[in-house]
Amino acid sequence: MSLEKTVYIGTFIHCQSLTELDIVDNGAVGVDEQGKIAFVHRDRHATSLEQGWKSAKIVDSLKHGFFFPGFIDTHIHASQYPNAGVFGKSTLLDWLNTYTFPLESSFNALDKAARIYNRVVARTLSHGTTTACYYATVHVPATILLADICHSKGQRAFVGRVCMDRLSPEWYRDESVEAAMDATKKCIEHIENIDPDFHLITPIITPRFAPSCTDECLIAQGRLVQETGLPCQTHISENKAECQLVQEMFPESKSYTEVYDSTGLLTNRTILAHAVHLTPEERALIKLRQAKISHCPASNTALTSGTAKVRTLLNEGLTVGLGTDISGGYTSSLLAEAREAIFVSRHNAMTEGDGAKLSVEEALYLATRGGAKVVGLEDRIGGFEVGKDWDAQMVMLNPVGKDEDLDQSVGLVDVFGGESWSEKVEKWVYTGDDRNTMAVWVKGRLVHDRERVRS
Ligand SMILES: [Zn+2]
């Protein structure tokens, strides 16, 4: 699909490193017909030197707005969206039986799947999530439908059919290893048909977690991972009772991580969600295999799974992004998840010292560049550089004062005129929500528009 050449002007903010933001307050970014960034100028007037851009469309962030890279949600169960906010006092293993399996099993009804998947993709886009790593359910038609919906709505997505042949009720699991592999391959083939080069949608091999799969099932999926080179996503070391269960179910394995490693599932394209209770040896093995970690603080708190030690993971050189983990997590907003990551780190700091604290800049890094590395797309998304895709959101703040030019409809981020840009970003992270996300683009295509984009 060819797009209109567009020059975005105004304030651009992205993460320069884990700890620093790069803020350009009068810049310009040119995005070509393929949705790629063709030029970046720190002074918007330099645009006049560019050949062939005179008639390009202009999109201005205006005085109180800024462009920020789209968020990357590295772990979300699309099928569990109706349960967001519903978890009672459960913990992981009883939560699965009480809330999750009954809901997921109902996705054999395609009309219900369509209603839920359309909404979760629209909702995450409205929160500025330009890339999502989705778990669907065991059902092939519904998983295919999720891939189609992401493709048509324009969200970059990794879509995985959940593979599991034990632990869940008999009426909601794969009947055999053969049936499981056949179903997963059908979903992969469908995505290869709709997006042969995986420009937008990528299949991802998705064993639910070790206890849900027999040894044979894990081995078969590991073989598929090794044969296809496709990415893989699963859960690891989320809750202590689960870790105990894994030890009992896999007595031959030295650790939870080794269950995945010994079955071929631990590669540099593997995304491990939670990673709360890993031992130093397991972290070393994950680093050796260059597997990635999705930190899901809202879920870890909601299900009282534990507080992941993100500072330790980062200090040891592991690659970390953020995941909402709907519906273990209650929020589909990665901005809210960034806030949760900051607060969980502060709880860690209360027992371990200030070094554990994550800053606003670090949380935003995990939500963008960190997530890009987790999904293996750090050359294409996560920041504003020439050659990257324009996956971005335009954030608007709410000025209060004499020259007020917006009303309260742009959310709770009231700014009074004296704030620096980094203070405005802090206010956005702590008090903002989707009302501040005015527009969202993926590969240059406008995929969410809260109000008409000013042009
Ligand atoms: Zn999960």
Residues whose N, C-alpha, C, O or C-beta is under 5 A from the ligand:
A	BS01	ZN	D325
